[in-house]
Amino acid sequence: MFKLIKTDGCARLGELHLPHGTVNTPIFMPVGTQATVKTMTSEELKEIGTEIILANTYHLLLRPGIDVIRSAGGLHAFMHWDRPILTDSGGFQVMSLSKIRQISEEGVNFQSHISGERLFISPEIVVEINQSIGVDIIMPLDHCIPYPSSYEETLTAMERTVRWARRSKEYKEKHPSKAKLFGIIQGGTFPDLRRQSAIQTISIGFDGYAIGGLSVGEPQEIMYENLEVVTSILPEEKPRYFMGLGDPINLLEGIELGIDMFDCVFPTRIGRKGAAFTHKGRINLRSAKYTKDFGPIDEECDCYVCRNYSRAYIRHLIKSKEILGMRLVTYHNLYFLLNLMKQARLAIKTQKFKDFKEAFKKNYLQT
């Protein structure tokens, strides 16, 4: 499924061949948790160069329900998206919804944060659901923990994640499908546990490998230290996915350490609040200084928004709580990151990635 085309140091240029199309890596995946990337149509996502999006099994179980998606002909047909989809299992919700869930060896019992109903998911259920709705990449159920957590808590969660990963693989082997199954590496901020998790997960054998449980509040130097431990172990011939990373500088640092795939709600979440990426750093369009600024969000950006709308107008929309303002900044932020990935791929191809990264950082951090 993965073709490694070229490397520049540890940075990698590749292709993911999936049932619904080819994805060029490194790539950023916009997050469509509930079968939608908030405020964006499928046509707009394609317009800005989106090659793959992410949805969430836990949230789709709650709304609209898997039966509805199956009846529609699968997730692609339901959401009018004919390119690849990756689904997260709900492992993050194991952490974020800790007050309304109970973990056992069998799986996780959730109390719906919407209706209060009980919901049980297991490694096998996650794989079965996602195979039935036709996704391209399945993330198995894992036990993600918050930062900080003790060594003992982290070890317990890591070992459970490995056991659940093995069960996921065994289920898929008994019920083959075109979907690819990734393994998730946990271990918190403890390099020795990260190493153990990587070695054990690799021994099970997956189509790709994800690094979970980082970028959850720990200092960046600790994040990079643990990331480097994992990437030094992962097999070169398999894709590598950092779960939950969406800041431009972090993305470039991740690419330099050998990561191929990223996702995060960050660009869309801040966009709805009026924060925008630019080549000279992030700006807050709610600021009064943009009241009569009739220039584009970013003078170096050629997206539809920057070609047609001013900072002043977008500020007016955001301050007035108009939906269009949220849409325009979201569109721009996603375009910005996808274009950054495109530039990174070109830099790797021409063996100039380090120079490209340093030049971008110098401009971006000047504010």
Phi, psi and omega in degrees: 000338185240130177243116176275115187269315183201152175235154174223096193069233175268347179294141189233137173251126184208184177223134173258121178258110188237164183306328182253021174135176181262137179243127178275134181241151005290150184219148170256135181252113174300146184266121176243066188314310185252044180067027174202136168276114193310127177077356186252138172274163177298322179297320179292322178299318177293321181301325182268002174096020179291128180253338181203143178235168183241139173234177187230122184300314181303311183291324179291328175299321181285314181213125006271357186105142185294327179300322179296315182294318177298317181295332179283350182102014180111170185293323180299312180294320183300318184256009177058054180222119186254012176255175186301150175229134171251137178243127171282153191274330192120004178300324177295325179291337173303324178275309189288336180247037186300334182283345182236031177217157176230131181258136171227175178297331182287326182165212184232129171263118177254149164258119184309129178284358179258307186249344184088355179293156178275143182220124180248131173231143179230169176305319181291318180298318180299314180294314181300314181301311186288330172294322184289336180257004167079031180284167184269320180230128179254128171265126182288163176295131179224169180250098179269136183239158182281167172252132358272154172226153181289164178300318182294316178297319181293318178298315179300314180293320180296313181295322176295319178300319179296316180296318178294324177298318179297318178296321178298315180296317181296320178296316182293326177295328178280339182228075186297150175205173179284342182297145177266147181241123178262154170260147181249129180262124177247195182129007176056225182253026181250105184307322180293325177287323174301317180297314179300313181299316180297312182298314182292321180291319177298323182295334177289319177092107180231169179286339178194173184226136180245148174255112180250167174075014172246170185058042178240025177118353180284157176303146185298325181296327177288321177302311182294323179299313181289325177297318180294323176301315183289312184295335178288344182257328187299144179294138183296331188276002180243145179292151183236131189232122174264117185276123172085041179234125186215009175274137185307315181294317178300321179298314180294321177296320178296319177298318180296334178270002173103018179271143183254331188224143179220156169210159175183147174280351188308307184296326179280323181295312180289331179298321180292343178260001176097009178265135186229143173282141168221167179292346178252021178112174181279140179235156177252107184288354175283346184297142181297338182293347179261007184305319179239030178267106186262016174273172180286167175307313183221117183296340179266002183259139181247023179290167182303320182294312182292336178278344189231343186230147183263162174300321181298315182293316181294322176300315178303316181295315181296315181295330180272000180060036176278136183300326181302323179299316178298318180297315185293318181288323176299313178305310181298313183298318179292319177300318182302313181289321179293323176290325176298319177296320178298316178293323178296319178298318179296320181295322177293317180301323182264009178061039181231027187295315183300317178297319179298314181298314183294320179295318179297313180300319181300316179288317187292325185269004184290341179268000000 
